Amino acid sequence: MQKKLPKKELPNFMVKLISYLDSSVKNLVPDLGLKMQTDSTYAEEILEMKFIEPEISVVDAAKSVIKLNLA
């Protein structure tokens, strides 16, 4: 059975409240309210390469799935 992805966002206070009842949620509390950002500059410098844009990557992956008859 596949789990469905959540369709709504819980308010921070509700996540904190649930964390008292569910220990697996406690790990999320320190990150509440933080905006996560990534930067590939360091990896690009070390690997001496340039990553392609995420939009192009998703389209290429979809084309590959279709080409291999996996969809």
C-alpha positions as CSV (number, residue, x, y, z in Angstrom):
1,M,0.0,0.0,0.0
2,Q,1.4,3.4,-1.0
3,K,1.3,6.3,1.4
4,K,-0.3,9.5,0.0
5,L,1.6,12.8,0.2
6,P,0.2,15.5,2.5
7,K,-1.9,18.0,0.7
8,K,-1.9,20.7,3.4
9,E,0.6,22.4,5.6
10,L,0.4,22.2,9.4
11,P,0.9,25.4,11.4
12,N,4.1,25.4,13.4
13,F,2.3,25.3,16.8
14,M,0.5,22.2,15.7
15,V,3.7,20.4,14.8
16,K,5.2,21.4,18.2
17,L,2.1,20.0,19.9
18,I,2.2,16.7,17.9
19,S,5.9,16.4,18.7
20,Y,5.0,15.7,22.4
21,L,2.9,12.7,21.2
22,D,5.1,11.4,18.4
23,S,8.8,11.2,18.9
24,S,9.6,11.1,15.2
25,V,8.2,14.6,14.8
26,K,10.5,16.0,17.5
27,N,13.3,16.0,14.9
28,L,11.4,18.5,12.8
29,V,10.8,21.1,15.5
30,P,14.3,22.8,15.3
31,D,13.8,23.4,11.6
32,L,10.4,25.0,11.9
33,G,10.3,28.5,10.3
34,L,13.6,28.1,8.5
35,K,13.8,28.5,4.8
36,M,16.1,25.9,3.3
37,Q,18.3,26.9,0.4
38,T,21.0,25.1,-1.5
39,D,24.0,26.3,-3.5
40,S,25.8,24.1,-5.9
41,T,28.8,26.4,-6.4
42,Y,31.1,24.5,-4.1
43,A,30.3,21.1,-5.7
44,E,30.7,22.6,-9.2
45,E,34.1,24.0,-8.3
46,I,35.4,20.7,-6.9
47,L,34.0,18.6,-9.7
48,E,34.9,21.1,-12.3
49,M,31.5,20.8,-14.0
50,K,28.3,22.8,-14.3
51,F,24.9,21.3,-13.2
52,I,22.0,21.6,-15.6
53,E,18.8,23.5,-14.5
54,P,16.3,21.4,-12.5
55,E,13.5,22.1,-15.1
56,I,15.7,20.6,-17.9
57,S,16.6,17.6,-15.7
58,V,12.9,16.8,-15.0
59,V,12.0,17.0,-18.7
60,D,14.9,14.8,-19.6
61,A,14.0,12.2,-17.0
62,A,10.4,12.2,-18.2
63,K,11.6,11.6,-21.8
64,S,13.8,8.8,-20.7
65,V,10.9,7.1,-18.9
66,I,8.7,7.4,-22.0
67,K,11.5,6.1,-24.2
68,L,12.1,3.1,-22.0
69,N,8.3,2.4,-21.9
70,L,8.2,2.6,-18.1
71,A,5.2,4.9,-18.1
